[in-house]
Amino acid sequence: MQRRTARMLTAGAMALTAALTLSACGSGFTGSGAGDSASGGTGKLTSSDKDLTVLIGSSGDAETAAVKSAAAAWSKRSGTGVSVQAANNLDQQLAQGFASGKPADVFYVSTSSLTGYASNGSLLAYGDDLTNKQDFYPTLTKSFTVDDQLYCAPKDFSTLALFINTKDWKAAGLTDSDVPTTWDQLASVSKKLTENGRVGLAMSPQYERLGAFMAQAGGSLTNADQTKATVDSAANVRALDYVKGLLDDGSMRFSSDLGESWGGDAFGKDKAAMTVEGNWLTGAMSSSYPSVDYKVVELPKGPKGAGTLQFTNCWGIAKDSPNQKAALSFVEKMTSTTQQLAFAKDFGVMPSVESAAGKWKQEYPQYAAFLDQAPDAQGVPNKAGTADVIADFDSKLGSLQSTDTKTLLEGVQKNMAAALKG
């Protein structure tokens, strides 16, 4: 999954460039409720003796190795050959495959590209054929549903949580009882943590982070079925005005104003005592900032309660694949409970199936906050054209402190409304 670019792309894949990524991969199989053979819903899946080709947008060597290992194990059990390729440019290579009429059989699909691929007939809508369809979190399947059809199986996902530097926390005289559970408390501890040239809270200046406050205020960019733009709602104005208040009193700064491309680096370099990020930051902390002690807690509740954002990718199957039956079997195994838990161990992703939740939290109790917030998570709009609107919104949020909130949102409202009308 994409995690940290100014845009979000794939679930589990964490490219530490200037992006937002999430992805999924792993190794090892043993039962989980998903079978090795395609389940029968339509009875119209293509079948052949050809090997499967799988194209992934990998976050790095660990993910690539895990997917290849999992694919090899599936191949041995199924008797179908499979080759896995990590794309240099996933969107470009997918487009080339579709244009040539020879796309990969299975591939990663982001929420932002789903609608386009679905509308031009590139994707097989196989969701109703999944034996484990009911095991996926409903908020995730919603992200991959177009015109009431579930197109593909969510690979894994992430939510946003609050990261706290425990050394800074203790030095400021704060204890576990001070962990913020409301906006007022977040403002208070941010102010106490702002000292010695360090800001209390730093965040990337983009909807994919600040949108969590919108959700906590009861807002969103569109209505539930994405037929109406709701960007300039009173709830969203209230959320961004709250952020402006933190910026104005100096207890929060955007990562770009601290000379960093994202909140994770500002946090890792101790330019900020807290940040709001997804679970991909845990991997970055281990690899780039191993000496920093921190903890992860749920985001504080806003005026309308709990809220966060979620990011995910799915396993797409090409409509032109000559072996859709084997492709479905492959996807079911990749999204099985046991396989997703193996992926979590291999490169740190969060399983997209509810049956893995208990075991995952048992294995990673320090990260339970990410999963505990799943019921309150909002997905990023996925209708055609909305990704461009959000990208433009992101480009303006860096100057939020000097911009009238309502005027900013009214401009985005017009763009979103136009996008939803097609």
C-alpha positions in Angstrom: 0.0 0.0 0.0 1.3 3.4 -0.5 2.1 5.2 2.5 4.0 8.3 2.3 4.1 10.3 -0.8 1.9 13.3 -1.1 -0.5 10.7 -2.5 -1.4 7.3 -1.3 -0.9 4.2 -3.4 -0.5 0.6 -2.3 -1.2 -1.2 0.9 1.9 -2.4 2.8 4.5 -0.9 0.4 6.4 1.8 2.2 8.6 3.8 -0.1 10.5 6.2 2.0 10.7 8.9 -0.6 8.1 11.5 -0.4 5.1 9.3 -0.6 2.4 7.4 1.2 2.4 3.7 0.7 0.9 0.5 2.0 1.2 -3.1 0.7 1.1 -6.8 1.5 3.2 -9.9 1.1 4.5 -13.0 3.0 5.4 -16.6 3.1 4.1 -19.9 4.3 0.6 -21.4 4.1 -1.7 -23.4 6.3 -5.4 -23.2 6.5 -7.3 -20.1 7.2 -10.7 -20.4 5.7 -9.6 -19.6 2.2 -9.2 -22.5 -0.2 -6.8 -23.3 -2.9 -9.3 -23.7 -5.6 -11.5 -21.0 -7.1 -14.9 -20.9 -5.5 -17.9 -21.2 -7.8 -20.0 -18.0 -7.9 -20.1 -17.3 -11.6 -18.8 -20.5 -13.1 -17.5 -18.4 -16.0 -13.8 -18.0 -15.0 -11.3 -18.7 -17.7 -8.9 -21.6 -17.2 -5.7 -22.7 -19.0 -2.4 -24.4 -18.5 -0.4 -21.2 -18.7 1.7 -20.0 -15.8 0.4 -17.0 -13.8 2.2 -13.7 -14.0 2.0 -11.4 -10.9 3.1 -7.7 -10.9 3.6 -6.0 -7.6 4.5 -2.5 -6.4 6.9 -3.6 -3.8 8.1 -1.5 -0.8 11.5 -3.2 -0.9 13.5 -6.4 -0.8 11.6 -7.9 2.2 8.2 -7.6 0.5 9.5 -8.9 -2.9 11.1 -11.9 -1.2 8.0 -12.6 0.8 5.6 -12.5 -2.2 7.9 -14.7 -4.2 8.2 -17.2 -1.4 4.4 -17.3 -0.9 3.9 -17.6 -4.7 6.3 -20.5 -4.9 4.5 -22.3 -2.0 1.2 -21.8 -3.7 2.6 -23.0 -7.0 3.9 -26.2 -5.5 0.5 -27.0 -3.9 -1.6 -26.0 -6.9 0.6 -27.3 -9.7 0.3 -24.0 -11.6 3.5 -22.1 -12.4 3.8 -18.5 -11.3 6.3 -15.7 -11.8 6.4 -12.6 -9.6 7.9 -9.3 -10.9 8.4 -6.2 -8.8 7.5 -3.2 -11.0 9.8 -0.2 -11.4 6.7 1.9 -12.2 3.5 -0.1 -11.5 1.0 2.2 -13.1 3.1 2.6 -16.3 3.7 -1.2 -16.6 0.1 -2.0 -16.0 -1.0 0.5 -18.6 1.5 -1.0 -21.1 0.2 -4.5 -20.4 -3.4 -3.5 -20.9 -2.6 -1.7 -24.1 -0.8 -4.7 -25.5 -3.6 -7.0 -24.6 -1.2 -9.0 -22.5 -1.5 -7.7 -18.9 -0.2 -9.5 -15.8 -2.8 -12.0 -14.5 -2.6 -10.6 -10.9 -1.4 -7.2 -9.8 -1.6 -4.6 -7.0 -4.4 -2.0 -7.5 -4.6 1.2 -5.5 -7.9 2.8 -4.5 -7.1 5.9 -6.6 -6.7 3.8 -9.8 -9.5 1.3 -9.2 -12.4 3.2 -10.8 -10.4 3.9 -14.0 -9.4 0.3 -14.5 -12.9 -0.9 -13.6 -14.6 1.6 -16.0 -12.4 0.7 -19.0 -13.0 -3.0 -18.6 -9.5 -3.9 -17.5 -10.5 -5.6 -14.2 -12.3 -8.8 -13.4 -14.9 -8.1 -10.8 -14.3 -11.3 -8.8 -15.3 -10.2 -5.3 -18.5 -12.3 -5.2 -16.4 -15.4 -5.9 -14.1 -15.1 -2.9 -14.7 -17.8 -0.3 -13.4 -15.4 2.4 -15.4 -12.3 1.2 -17.1 -11.9 4.6 -13.8 -11.9 6.5 -12.5 -8.6 5.1 -13.2 -5.4 7.1 -16.3 -3.8 5.6 -14.6 -0.4 5.3 -11.9 -2.0 3.1 -14.3 -3.8 0.8 -16.2 -0.5 0.4 -13.0 1.0 -0.9 -12.9 -1.5 -3.8 -16.6 -1.6 -4.6 -17.8 0.2 -7.8 -21.5 0.3 -8.7 -22.2 -2.3 -6.0 -19.6 -4.7 -7.3 -16.6 -5.8 -5.2 -13.8 -5.9 -7.7 -10.9 -7.2 -5.7 -9.7 -8.5 -2.4 -8.0 -6.0 0.0 -4.4 -7.0 0.5 -3.7 -5.3 3.8 -4.2 -1.8 5.2 -3.1 0.9 7.7 -4.8 3.5 9.8 -3.3 6.6 11.3 -2.3 6.8 15.0 -0.4 9.1 17.3 3.3 8.5 17.8 4.8 9.8 21.0 8.6 10.1 21.8 8.6 8.6 25.3 11.9 10.3 26.3 10.4 13.8 25.4 7.2 12.8 27.1 8.9 12.0 30.4 11.1 15.0 30.3 8.1 17.2 30.0 6.7 15.7 33.2 3.9 13.8 31.4 2.7 10.3 32.4 0.4 7.6 30.9 -2.5 9.4 32.4 -1.7 12.4 30.2 -2.1 10.5 26.9 -4.5 12.8 25.0 -8.0 11.4 24.3 -9.6 14.8 23.2 -8.6 17.7 21.0 -8.2 19.9 24.1 -5.8 17.4 25.7 -3.8 17.1 22.4 -3.4 20.9 22.3 -2.3 20.9 26.0 0.3 18.2 25.7 1.6 19.6 22.4 2.2 22.9 24.1 4.0 21.3 27.0 6.2 19.3 24.6 7.2 22.3 22.6 10.6 23.3 24.1 14.3 23.3 23.5 13.8 24.0 19.7 11.5 21.0 19.4 7.8 21.3 18.5 5.2 19.2 20.2 3.4 17.9 17.1 4.5 17.7 13.5 2.5 16.4 10.6 2.7 16.2 6.8 0.6 19.0 5.2 -1.8 16.9 3.3 -5.4 15.6 3.5 -4.1 12.1 4.0 -3.0 13.2 7.5 -5.1 16.2 8.4 -8.2 14.4 7.2 -8.2 12.4 10.4 -9.3 15.6 12.2 -12.1 16.0 9.7 -13.3 12.5 10.5 -13.2 13.3 14.2 -15.3 16.4 13.6 -17.9 14.4 11.7 -16.7 15.5 8.3 -15.5 13.9 5.1 -14.8 14.9 1.5 -17.9 13.3 0.1 -21.1 11.6 1.3 -21.1 7.9 1.9 -21.8 6.8 -1.6 -19.6 9.4 -3.2 -22.4 11.1 -5.1 -22.1 14.5 -3.4 -19.1 16.7 -2.4 -19.1 17.7 1.3 -15.7 19.3 1.4 -16.9 22.8 2.7 -19.0 21.4 5.5 -19.0 23.1 8.9 -17.3 20.0 10.3 -14.4 20.2 8.0 -14.0 24.0 8.6 -14.0 23.2 12.4 -11.3 20.6 11.9 -8.9 22.7 9.9 -9.5 25.7 12.2 -8.4 23.5 15.1 -5.2 22.6 13.2 -4.7 26.3 12.4 -5.0 27.0 16.2 -2.2 24.6 16.9 -0.1 26.1 14.2 -0.8 29.7 15.4 0.3 28.9 19.0 3.5 27.2 17.8 2.8 23.8 19.3 2.4 22.2 15.9 4.4 22.7 12.7 4.2 21.1 9.3 7.0 18.7 8.4 7.9 20.8 5.3 8.4 23.9 7.6 10.9 21.8 9.6 12.9 20.9 6.5 11.5 17.3 6.3 9.5 15.6 3.6 7.1 13.9 6.0 6.2 13.7 9.6 8.1 10.5 10.2 11.5 12.1 9.6 10.6 15.1 11.8 9.7 12.6 14.5 12.7 10.4 14.1 15.1 13.3 14.1 13.4 14.6 17.3 12.3 17.8 15.7 8.9 16.9 17.0 7.8 15.0 20.1 4.7 13.6 18.4 3.4 12.9 14.9 0.4 11.4 13.2 1.3 8.6 10.9 0.5 5.1 9.7 2.1 1.8 10.7 4.7 2.1 7.9 6.5 4.5 10.3 7.3 1.6 12.6 9.5 0.1 9.9 11.2 3.4 9.3 11.9 3.9 13.0 13.5 0.5 13.2 15.7 1.0 10.1 16.5 4.7 10.3 16.0 5.7 13.9 16.5 2.6 16.1 17.7 4.6 19.1 14.4 6.5 19.5 12.0 5.1 22.0 8.4 5.7 21.2 4.9 4.4 21.7 1.8 4.4 19.5 -1.7 5.4 20.8 -5.1 5.9 19.3 -5.8 9.4 17.9 -7.8 11.6 20.3 -11.5 11.9 19.8 -12.9 15.0 18.3 -16.3 16.8 18.7 -18.1 13.9 17.0 -16.0 11.1 18.5 -13.3 8.8 17.2 -12.0 9.0 13.6 -9.0 8.2 11.5 -8.1 7.5 7.9 -7.3 4.1 6.3 -5.1 3.2 3.3 -5.2 0.0 1.3 -4.5 -1.8 -2.0 -6.1 -4.8 -3.5 -5.2 -7.8 -5.6 -6.5 -7.1 -9.0 -7.1 -9.8 -11.6 -7.1 -8.9 -15.3 -10.3 -9.4 -17.2 -8.1 -10.6 -20.2 -6.3 -13.2 -18.1 -6.5 -16.7 -19.7 -6.4 -18.3 -16.2 -8.7 -16.4 -14.0 -9.6 -19.6 -12.0 -5.9 -20.0 -10.9 -5.6 -16.3 -10.3 -8.6 -16.4 -7.9 -7.0 -19.4 -6.1 -3.8 -17.4 -5.8 -5.5 -14.3 -4.4 -7.5 -16.4 -1.9 -4.3 -17.9 -0.5 -2.5 -14.5 -0.4 -5.4 -13.1 1.6 -5.9 -16.1 3.9 -5.5 -15.5 7.6 -2.3 -17.5 8.0 -0.7 -16.0 5.0 -1.5 -12.4 6.0 0.0 -13.1 9.5 3.1 -14.4 7.7 3.2 -11.2 5.7 2.9 -9.2 8.9 6.0 -11.0 10.3 8.0 -10.7 7.1 7.6 -7.0 6.4 5.2 -5.4 8.9 1.8 -5.0 7.3 -1.6 -5.2 9.0 -4.0 -8.0 7.8 -7.1 -7.0 6.0 -9.2 -9.9 7.4 -10.9 -9.7 10.7 -10.0 -13.4 11.6 -6.3 -12.3 11.9 -7.0 -9.4 14.3 -6.7 -11.3 17.6 -3.4 -13.1 16.7 -1.9 -9.9 15.2 -2.6 -7.9 18.3 -1.2 -10.7 20.4 2.0 -10.7 18.4 2.3 -6.9 18.1 0.5 -5.4 21.2 2.6 -2.2 20.9 0.8 -1.5 17.6 -2.7 -2.5 18.6 -3.9 1.2 18.3 -3.8 0.9 14.6 -6.1 -2.0 14.5 -8.4 -0.9 17.3 -9.2 2.2 15.2 -10.3 0.2 12.2 -14.1 0.5 12.9 -13.8 4.3 12.9 -11.7 4.6 9.8 -12.6 6.5 6.7 -11.3 5.5 3.3 -9.9 8.0 0.8 -12.5 8.8 -2.0 -11.9 6.5 -5.0 -14.2 7.8 -7.8 -12.5 8.8 -11.0 -11.0 12.3 -10.9 -11.0 12.5 -7.1 -7.3 11.7 -6.8 -6.4 14.8 -8.8 -8.7 16.9 -6.6 -7.0 15.6 -3.4 -3.6 16.2 -4.9 -4.5 19.8 -5.6 -5.9 20.1 -2.0 -2.6 18.8 -0.7 -0.7 21.4 -2.6 -2.6 24.1 -0.8 -2.6 22.8 2.7 1.0 23.8 3.3 -0.1 27.4 3.5 -3.1 26.7 5.7 -1.9 29.0 8.5 -2.1 32.0 6.2 -5.3 30.9 4.4 -8.9 31.4 5.2 -10.2 27.9 6.0 -13.6 28.3 4.5 -12.3 29.9 1.3 -9.8 27.1 0.9 -12.5 24.4 1.4 -15.0 26.1 -0.9 -12.4 26.0 -3.8 -11.8 22.3 -3.2 -15.6 21.7 -2.9 -16.1 23.0 -6.5 -13.4 20.8 -7.8 -14.7 17.7 -6.0 -18.2 18.3 -7.1 -17.0 18.6 -10.7 -15.0 15.3 -10.4 -18.0 13.4 -9.0 -20.1 14.6 -11.9 -17.5 13.1 -14.2 
